[in-house]
């Protein structure tokens, strides 16, 4: 029996949360050998050393690729990408995987896939085909698609987009959103357990807030965060749980702003990393989520909770009826908060369907990885839609 070495690369708490059950499925399969490479924010004390969450879940980390610098400027991020390519070149050469598995659109993952490309290692890419017009992640995601060989997408619209980029239809699989598997497979905390873990009471009204840098907006991240905090300042009867931003351009500036706000507001608390269990448990027990995280669109609708999606960072992604879009100014955010708590909106939440499915994506990914014929897969042919013909299957 030939064992296929499958290397999963994870750089943030967010992508690990989505990859968790894919990794478990690979680990549990006798015909697959799981390799894990941790990088990026996982290895940073500033972002909570979240590689420990991976180990606590029973996974062995085969290699650690240090790549973050102390700077979150555009120069610092570009240098981090260079350091990442150097580190991944060594790690992949040592591990010799048959396939690497990556998710999403971050610069850490771009560096890993670029290293795999020149090493002629096939890549399976998860959650491609999506659009986020307010961040340079948009270009990184599509670039990763073009350097990948097997594609697992969350919806049929995203499958069509990956094919439009020239990828072979037989290599693109619609599996649904990976984060939904966590909701079904994890035993979430009840309210008392959650409050004890947080050392913070949610109160009669509560919100979960995650706001990441907006890397392409002319109206900068700090200005947008100022507007958000001004709107939240008026919510004096509401307890606020903040999760800190990612290591993107200006991320540290936003972290400092949240820290200063929390220091002045007894009804607010901030956490470097909640981990998947506490994060999902928070969604279960709060009234809604606020910010610009993809989770507000991908996972939160499955809880039938409202999402206030601020600005353009997620523009272009499929959205459920539970998502309220608003501009990054305090008046628009305040109006969205009023709508979130309105009786009509709360009643309508009970009828919401999540466009990213109802679970099972991780199992589909593992099954395909196990059986996919990878002979000659590294040599790709561009799939031309104009040559496909009206009767071709896409």
C-alpha positions as a printed NumPy array, in Angstrom:
array([[  0.   ,   0.   ,   0.   ],
       [  1.41 ,   3.372,  -1.044],
       [  1.054,   6.058,   1.621],
       [  0.382,   9.558,   0.319],
       [  2.171,  12.28 ,   2.319],
       [ -0.165,  15.245,   2.688],
       [  1.3  ,  18.447,   4.129],
       [ -1.15 ,  20.968,   5.612],
       [  0.203,  24.506,   6.003],
       [ -1.49 ,  26.873,   8.452],
       [ -0.579,  30.424,   9.363],
       [ -3.419,  31.843,  11.486],
       [ -5.985,  30.888,  14.099],
       [ -8.654,  31.437,  11.428],
       [ -7.363,  29.087,   8.75 ],
       [ -6.509,  26.422,  11.327],
       [-10.081,  26.584,  12.582],
       [-11.289,  25.776,   9.076],
       [ -8.64 ,  23.113,   8.432],
       [ -9.09 ,  21.34 ,  11.765],
       [-11.31 ,  18.477,  10.604],
       [ -9.534,  18.083,   7.273],
       [ -6.358,  17.502,   9.274],
       [ -8.13 ,  15.034,  11.544],
       [ -9.501,  13.115,   8.581],
       [ -6.05 ,  12.868,   7.01 ],
       [ -4.521,  11.781,  10.305],
       [ -7.131,   9.073,  10.828],
       [ -6.779,   7.574,   7.337],
       [ -4.409,   4.615,   7.031],
       [ -3.528,   5.521,   3.432],
       [ -2.595,   9.109,   4.196],
       [  0.257,  10.524,   6.267],
       [ -0.369,  13.961,   7.77 ],
       [  2.437,  16.508,   7.856],
       [  1.848,  19.888,   9.514],
       [  3.746,  23.122,   8.945],
       [  2.905,  26.054,  11.232],
       [  3.908,  29.579,  10.275],
       [  2.95 ,  33.231,  10.558],
       [  0.859,  34.336,  13.512],
       [  0.869,  30.841,  15.034],
       [  4.49 ,  31.358,  16.109],
       [  4.166,  34.914,  17.411],
       [  3.782,  35.689,  21.144],
       [  2.083,  38.931,  20.097],
       [ -0.721,  36.941,  18.464],
       [ -1.096,  34.326,  21.181],
       [  1.299,  31.528,  20.128],
       [ -1.638,  29.699,  18.64 ],
       [  0.525,  26.793,  17.452],
       [ -0.198,  25.465,  20.945],
       [ -3.873,  25.09 ,  19.983],
       [ -2.786,  22.803,  17.143],
       [ -0.743,  20.67 ,  19.522],
       [ -3.511,  20.589,  22.131],
       [ -5.817,  19.124,  19.49 ],
       [ -3.412,  16.191,  19.159],
       [ -1.453,  17.164,  16.048],
       [  2.319,  17.002,  15.718],
       [  3.886,  20.041,  14.051],
       [  6.567,  18.74 ,  11.694],
       [  8.107,  22.097,  10.805],
       [  7.798,  25.71 ,  11.957],
       [  8.521,  28.455,   9.452],
       [  9.272,  31.789,  11.125],
       [  8.488,  34.652,   8.793],
       [  6.789,  37.574,  10.59 ],
       [  8.852,  40.707,  11.136],
       [  8.19 ,  43.295,  13.839],
       [  6.743,  45.633,  11.21 ],
       [  3.232,  45.648,   9.767],
       [  4.03 ,  48.227,   7.082],
       [  3.899,  47.293,   3.41 ],
       [  7.697,  46.948,   3.471],
       [  7.53 ,  44.674,   6.517],
       [  4.857,  42.457,   4.958],
       [  6.84 ,  42.145,   1.711],
       [  9.952,  41.169,   3.698],
       [  7.892,  38.591,   5.625],
       [  6.838,  37.035,   2.329],
       [ 10.482,  36.762,   1.303],
       [ 11.448,  35.157,   4.599],
       [  8.513,  32.778,   4.191],
       [  9.641,  31.585,   0.77 ],
       [ 13.113,  30.862,   2.148],
       [ 11.703,  28.933,   5.094],
       [  9.158,  26.982,   3.051],
       [ 11.79 ,  26.022,   0.495],
       [ 13.746,  24.278,   3.254],
       [ 10.706,  22.777,   4.963],
       [  9.258,  21.285,   1.789],
       [ 12.646,  19.958,   0.724],
       [ 12.968,  18.184,   4.072],
       [  9.415,  16.816,   4.226],
       [  9.053,  15.815,   0.547],
       [  5.225,  15.848,   0.564],
       [  3.195,  14.36 ,  -2.275],
       [  0.641,  17.143,  -1.889],
       [  0.313,  20.314,   0.14 ],
       [ -3.038,  21.584,   1.378],
       [ -3.637,  25.298,   1.927],
       [ -6.636,  27.504,   2.577],
       [ -7.538,  31.017,   1.622],
       [ -5.707,  34.107,   0.625],
       [ -3.083,  35.345,   3.06 ],
       [  0.48 ,  36.364,   2.238],
       [  1.907,  33.493,   4.319],
       [  0.051,  30.997,   2.158],
       [  1.097,  32.75 ,  -1.052],
       [  4.745,  32.372,   0.009],
       [  4.243,  28.674,   0.76 ],
       [  2.542,  27.939,  -2.555],
       [  5.151,  29.885,  -4.528],
       [  7.842,  27.714,  -2.935],
       [  5.838,  24.569,  -3.764],
       [  5.406,  25.692,  -7.382],
       [  9.108,  25.779,  -8.145],
       [  9.603,  22.538,  -6.204],
       [  6.964,  20.894,  -8.47 ],
       [  4.824,  19.856,  -5.508],
       [  1.066,  19.689,  -6.279],
       [ -1.191,  21.982,  -4.276],
       [ -4.778,  21.538,  -3.098],
       [ -6.392,  24.936,  -2.464],
       [ -9.463,  25.388,  -0.261],
       [-11.921,  28.313,  -0.411],
       [-10.726,  29.65 ,  -3.753],
       [-12.859,  31.526,  -6.25 ],
       [-14.168,  33.992,  -3.676],
       [-13.841,  37.747,  -3.985],
       [-12.935,  40.345,  -1.366],
       [-12.644,  43.616,  -3.202],
       [-11.488,  45.646,  -0.208],
       [ -8.243,  43.768,   0.443],
       [ -5.18 ,  42.7  ,  -1.506],
       [ -6.1  ,  39.182,  -0.373],
       [ -8.26 ,  39.19 ,  -3.525],
       [ -5.201,  39.108,  -5.782],
       [ -3.345,  36.683,  -3.518],
       [ -6.269,  34.239,  -3.542],
       [ -6.533,  34.15 ,  -7.336],
       [ -2.745,  33.869,  -7.633],
       [ -2.806,  30.879,  -5.291],
       [ -5.534,  29.365,  -7.481],
       [ -3.285,  29.618, -10.534],
       [ -0.43 ,  27.907,  -8.67 ],
       [ -2.706,  25.115,  -7.39 ],
       [ -3.853,  21.863,  -8.982],
       [ -6.899,  20.654,  -7.018],
       [ -9.556,  23.129,  -5.907],
       [-12.18 ,  22.827,  -3.18 ],
       [-14.691,  25.668,  -3.254],
       [-17.543,  26.642,  -0.964],
       [-20.273,  27.327,  -3.54 ],
       [-21.104,  26.742,  -7.195],
       [-20.553,  30.398,  -8.078],
       [-16.994,  30.108,  -6.795],
       [-16.466,  26.938,  -8.802],
       [-17.404,  28.781, -11.986],
       [-14.98 ,  31.549, -11.121],
       [-12.069,  29.136, -10.596],
       [-12.841,  27.562, -13.986],
       [-13.004,  31.058, -15.492],
       [ -9.405,  31.49 , -14.282],
       [ -8.448,  28.608, -16.575],
       [ -8.587,  25.659, -14.19 ],
       [ -9.791,  22.261, -15.397],
       [-13.448,  21.625, -14.37 ],
       [-12.608,  18.03 , -13.367],
       [-10.168,  19.444, -10.801],
       [-12.653,  21.819,  -9.117],
       [-14.943,  20.438,  -6.393],
       [-17.836,  22.201,  -4.667],
       [-17.813,  21.016,  -1.04 ],
       [-19.38 ,  23.872,   0.959],
       [-17.941,  25.95 ,   3.769],
       [-15.417,  24.187,   5.988],
       [-16.235,  26.231,   9.074],
       [-19.706,  24.743,   9.326],
       [-18.156,  21.386,  10.271],
       [-16.837,  22.938,  13.485],
       [-20.336,  24.007,  14.447],
       [-21.652,  20.459,  14.078],
       [-18.66 ,  18.545,  15.456],
       [-17.622,  20.627,  18.468],
       [-19.503,  20.613,  21.781],
       [-19.91 ,  24.319,  22.347],
       [-19.798,  25.879,  25.802],
       [-22.996,  26.792,  27.595],
       [-23.335,  30.374,  28.819],
       [-21.948,  29.772,  32.311],
       [-18.97 ,  27.825,  30.951],
       [-18.242,  30.517,  28.376],
       [-18.42 ,  33.37 ,  30.876],
       [-16.146,  31.493,  33.259],
       [-13.644,  30.862,  30.481],
       [-13.75 ,  34.503,  29.387],
       [-13.802,  35.842,  32.948],
       [-16.403,  38.222,  31.608],
       [-20.188,  38.423,  31.755],
       [-22.032,  38.817,  28.475],
       [-25.004,  40.546,  30.067],
       [-28.545,  41.006,  28.678],
       [-27.137,  42.411,  25.418],
       [-23.798,  41.466,  23.882],
       [-21.841,  41.658,  20.649],
       [-18.739,  39.936,  19.239],
       [-16.459,  42.31 ,  17.324],
       [-13.664,  41.469,  14.875],
       [-12.299,  44.207,  12.631],
       [ -9.297,  43.526,  10.394],
       [ -7.207,  46.045,   8.431],
       [ -8.645,  47.125,   5.091],
       [ -5.563,  46.902,   2.911],
       [ -6.889,  48.577,  -0.25 ],
       [ -9.257,  51.259,   1.035],
       [ -8.293,  54.912,   0.696],
       [-10.287,  55.527,   3.89 ],
       [ -7.666,  53.941,   6.123],
       [ -7.887,  51.25 ,   8.762],
       [ -7.34 ,  53.62 ,  11.691],
       [-10.076,  55.987,  10.497],
       [-12.512,  53.116,  10.068],
       [-11.692,  51.7  ,  13.491],
       [-12.223,  55.156,  15.002],
       [-15.709,  55.255,  13.507],
       [-16.518,  51.736,  14.711],
       [-15.354,  52.451,  18.261],
       [-17.342,  55.697,  18.298],
       [-20.503,  53.768,  17.407],
       [-19.774,  51.099,  20.013],
       [-19.131,  53.768,  22.651],
       [-22.84 ,  54.63 ,  22.453],
       [-23.847,  51.001,  23.185],
       [-23.55 ,  51.483,  26.943],
       [-26.109,  48.788,  27.734],
       [-24.25 ,  46.191,  25.641],
       [-21.258,  44.075,  26.635],
       [-18.582,  43.876,  23.951],
       [-16.195,  41.009,  23.222],
       [-13.321,  41.947,  20.873],
       [-11.062,  39.528,  19.042],
       [ -7.844,  41.146,  17.875],
       [ -6.996,  41.845,  14.214],
       [ -4.688,  39.803,  11.991],
       [ -1.037,  40.572,  11.245],
       [ -1.789,  42.686,   8.175],
       [ -0.791,  46.212,   7.196],
       [ -1.586,  48.498,  10.163],
       [ -2.781,  45.57 ,  12.276],
       [ -0.773,  46.626,  15.323],
       [ -2.27 ,  50.112,  15.159],
       [ -5.765,  48.616,  15.368],
       [ -4.717,  46.362,  18.243],
       [ -3.548,  49.42 ,  20.188],
       [ -6.797,  51.237,  19.47 ],
       [ -8.885,  48.324,  20.728],
       [ -6.691,  48.077,  23.822],
       [ -7.177,  51.762,  24.615],
       [-10.96 ,  51.474,  24.125],
       [-11.244,  48.436,  26.392],
       [ -9.179,  50.166,  29.09 ],
       [-11.778,  52.946,  29.204],
       [-14.926,  50.812,  28.956],
       [-15.899,  48.382,  31.714],
       [-18.424,  46.76 ,  29.373],
       [-15.703,  45.661,  26.927],
       [-13.014,  42.981,  26.915],
       [-10.449,  42.052,  24.247],
       [ -8.803,  38.681,  23.55 ],
       [ -5.714,  38.027,  21.46 ],
       [ -7.092,  34.641,  20.441],
       [-10.315,  33.024,  21.605],
       [ -9.642,  29.709,  19.87 ],
       [-12.35 ,  27.958,  17.886],
       [-14.294,  26.616,  20.867],
       [-14.696,  29.942,  22.627],
       [-15.124,  31.864,  19.385],
       [-17.989,  29.699,  18.159],
       [-19.469,  29.57 ,  21.64 ],
       [-19.458,  33.379,  21.68 ],
       [-21.379,  33.451,  18.412],
       [-23.913,  31.069,  19.934],
       [-24.548,  33.315,  22.94 ],
       [-24.151,  36.906,  21.678],
       [-26.832,  38.881,  19.87 ],
       [-24.731,  39.303,  16.744],
       [-21.268,  39.871,  15.313],
       [-19.826,  43.159,  14.108],
       [-16.822,  43.882,  11.902],
       [-15.407,  42.726,   8.588],
       [-14.339,  39.124,   9.167],
       [-15.225,  36.427,   6.647],
       [-16.63 ,  34.372,   9.527],
       [-19.573,  36.754,   9.719],
       [-20.576,  35.588,   6.245],
       [-19.439,  31.962,   6.267],
       [-20.256,  30.587,   9.722],
       [-22.489,  33.022,  11.614],
       [-25.591,  32.45 ,   9.417],
       [-25.636,  28.818,  10.568],
       [-26.332,  30.095,  14.107],
       [-29.173,  32.26 ,  12.766],
       [-27.487,  35.296,  14.275],
       [-27.084,  38.66 ,  12.606],
       [-23.858,  39.997,  11.108],
       [-23.029,  43.67 ,  10.675],
       [-20.538,  43.687,   7.806],
       [-18.62 ,  46.967,   7.708],
       [-17.085,  48.401,   4.56 ],
       [-15.701,  46.688,   1.46 ],
       [-13.34 ,  44.05 ,   2.863],
       [-15.801,  41.227,   2.119],
       [-17.47 ,  42.814,  -0.909],
       [-18.168,  40.165,  -3.538],
       [-18.731,  37.176,  -1.245],
       [-22.062,  35.354,  -1.18 ],
       [-24.2  ,  36.561,   1.708],
       [-27.133,  35.186,   3.674],
       [-30.123,  37.298,   4.616],
       [-28.669,  37.609,   8.111],
       [-25.955,  40.017,   6.898],
       [-26.457,  43.77 ,   7.273],
       [-23.997,  45.757,   5.159],
       [-23.015,  49.253,   6.214],
       [-20.457,  51.936,   5.485],
       [-17.438,  52.437,   7.784],
       [-18.83 ,  55.529,   9.493],
       [-20.449,  55.827,  12.905],
       [-23.907,  56.824,  11.66 ],
       [-24.142,  53.912,   9.247],
       [-22.857,  51.482,  11.893],
       [-25.32 ,  52.852,  14.456],
       [-28.191,  52.405,  11.992],
       [-27.06 ,  48.814,  11.361],
       [-27.017,  48.141,  15.11 ],
       [-30.566,  49.447,  15.389],
       [-31.626,  47.147,  12.559],
       [-29.855,  44.18 ,  14.17 ],
       [-31.905,  44.577,  17.331],
       [-35.187,  45.308,  15.554],
       [-38.034,  42.839,  16.047],
       [-38.573,  42.344,  12.321],
       [-34.915,  41.477,  11.695],
       [-34.702,  39.129,  14.671],
       [-37.85 ,  37.303,  13.56 ],
       [-36.536,  36.968,  10.001],
       [-33.333,  35.299,  11.251],
       [-35.232,  32.101,  11.955],
       [-35.747,  31.605,   8.214],
       [-32.14 ,  32.202,   7.175],
       [-30.293,  29.6  ,   5.092],
       [-26.508,  29.575,   4.908],
       [-25.358,  29.744,   1.243],
       [-22.235,  27.814,   2.278],
       [-24.166,  24.636,   3.043],
       [-24.907,  22.603,   6.125],
       [-21.648,  20.733,   6.764],
       [-19.665,  17.755,   5.514],
       [-17.051,  19.707,   3.544],
       [-14.053,  18.305,   5.448],
       [-15.006,  14.697,   4.757],
       [-15.439,  15.435,   1.044],
       [-12.021,  17.089,   0.884],
       [-10.249,  14.168,   2.556],
       [-11.982,  11.606,   0.349],
       [-10.966,  13.466,  -2.808],
       [ -7.383,  13.965,  -1.641],
       [ -7.126,  10.254,  -0.963],
       [ -8.387,   9.059,  -4.336],
       [ -7.4  ,  11.808,  -6.768],
       [ -5.064,  10.623,  -9.518],
       [ -2.071,  12.966,  -9.332],
       [  0.026,  11.45 , -12.123],
       [  1.313,  14.327, -14.228],
       [ -0.835,  16.839, -12.36 ],
       [  1.988,  19.344, -11.914],
       [  1.926,  20.113, -15.646],
       [ -1.229,  22.172, -16.07 ],
       [ -3.135,  23.035, -19.235],
       [ -5.152,  26.249, -19.347],
       [ -8.874,  25.573, -19.692],
       [-10.225,  28.011, -22.271],
       [-13.942,  28.697, -21.887],
       [-14.257,  29.787, -25.531],
       [-12.886,  26.446, -26.695],
       [-14.98 ,  24.408, -24.272],
       [-18.057,  24.498, -26.501],
       [-21.753,  24.851, -25.598],
       [-22.169,  21.211, -24.675],
       [-19.174,  20.9  , -22.382],
       [-19.661,  20.16 , -18.71 ],
       [-18.329,  22.759, -16.296]])
